[in-house]
Structures are given as structure tokens and as C-alpha cells.
């Protein structure tokens, strides 16, 4: 989990009942596409990952904190995989008394797991979604009226939802560092998924703060020769 100063997440209590529920993924991402363990050394060492906490040197409270806070105001519920839920369930209750921490603790939460039981759900307002049949359960959540259903971390779950075309928006904070390997967000299934860039901001630390939405359209490949069909308007000028 990203270890932020709580004051850096400029948000208010979530606003709800905006219309149809959207599924929104929010991730910290390295320049080479890695999202694993941005917040701490021992967050996730799977695969021998050695760079836990890599995101912290690049966190900009002004741009990134505001972006996280604004996204939270549109969020009605959070959706997690087991590992991310357990990390956050261990951390946020101890931070009660701060506005953002109180919002995190109060908000409706759903965790997908094949191992947790209802007795394990010690974090306030958490609902268990059994892994068997999880996609159908998430489709049911998506069919409700309300604010966004936001996914933080939870890469395995997020990747499954992208594969199932259930994601409405992807927020990535692309940081100026390469990590040389680790867990990634997007599926390696050979399928192209065109995206529309909705917004883009550059933080003082060089982080590209981007909001994308799937277009739902197929990729239409072209050829570079098409760029030169008009001899009077070449695509590149030496000046």
C-alpha cells in the first residue's frame, strides 16, 4: 500500500448516487509498467521483487495528492483483492482521526478471496466476495445506481476485470523510474485495447498523472507510408 501522509490526500467524504456505477482502477506505475509494491519494502516480495517502496521518492502532494483525493470524492465503494485488502486493513484503522483515514475506514469495501471468511473481516464495512463467481458478483455491483467502485492495487483482480471488459476508467501515475521486472496491470493476452486520454497532468517530480477510458473500439492498424501520401505536408520537418 502507498504510505502517504494523510494530509497529502486532499479529499472529503465520498459523494454518492451519481448514476450507474463505474469501475475505476487506480495504480502507481513505473515507466516500464510495473505496479508491484509501490508503498513499502515488505509489501509484496513475490518473484524476488527488491524495490518495494519505489514510488515514495516521486510523490508530489500538490498534484498526486489532489488527484487521489478528487477520485475518492466520486467513489462510493472500494474493491480489493485479498493481499491488498489485508495490507490496508492492517494500516488504516490505526490512523483514525484524520479526514482521509476516517473516510477510508467508513466507506463500503468489498474483498475478493478464496481463503478469507466472514470472521476475518475486521476492517469496518467490509463485504466478502467469494472468488468462485466473483465476476458475476462484481457485475451485480456494477449494475447498481451510485458512485464509482474503485480498485486500488489488487493487480490480479484488476487484470481480470480488464480482460472481462468491466473497467470504465484507468488512472495511472507513471513515475520516472524503471524497475526491471515485477507485477504489471495489463493482461498479456494478445488483445489490443485502445484507450482515450481523458486528462493528463505532470507533477513537479516528473510523474505523469493520466486518466484513461477504454474506447470499446477495435484497434485499426495502419502503415507509415500513409503519413507520406501528401507530398506537400510531410509528417516530420527538419526545422
Phi, psi and omega in degrees: 000143179292121180273090182261151164293130186298330179292341181286338181268092186279096183216167172241178178301140187303144173265135187239178174060050179271345187141213180294142180293135173250146172263122184238127176259133178232124185217148163273136187221136175283169181297333177262022167086010182273135178241003186289132168048060179286341194255348183189154185302323185255016182296316182198103181259013179308140178072015182075023181300128188247003189245026180307133183091011185300335185284335191300321181296344186254004183286126179246108183301324185295310184270308185287319177298319178294321180297316179295316181296318180296321178295327182289330181294338179265001186264128177262332181208156178250146180234128186229155158276169186300311186299311182296320179300316182296321178297314182288324179295333177281334189263310192291323179302329180289346184257014181305143181114339173267146185302315181291318178298318179297322177294319178298319181288328184277326189297151176296136182228145177231135179234131177266124182202149173258356185241330180291151172241172180299331179291340180276350188276071184280342180281129186309136171065036177258136176245141180267130172248111178301140182301323177288112182089015184297320182297320178294321179295322180288324174300321178295319176298320182292335182279354180285170169267139178154191180279191185290151169254107189258137177251125175247132182061228172052053191296321180297315178295313181300318180296320179297323180288326174296315179300327183271007179059038180257359185264132181261336183205143178233118177255121179232137173252100188272117190258147187281066177205142171253144187246351173076014179139155181145182183286138182240163184278316193272145182294146173259060185250009178076005182261133176274139180227091179300143180237154173251127177282115183271319179207157183208127177224145177251124178282162180298337180273002180091004179286132176269112182262109191235141174241122181240151171229134177299138179279337185077003181261150175287154174289132178247092184297154177229195180223144184298336179300332181297333180291339185251016181293330177260104184296338181274355182222068179296149184286341182231133177245141180288347182271000000 
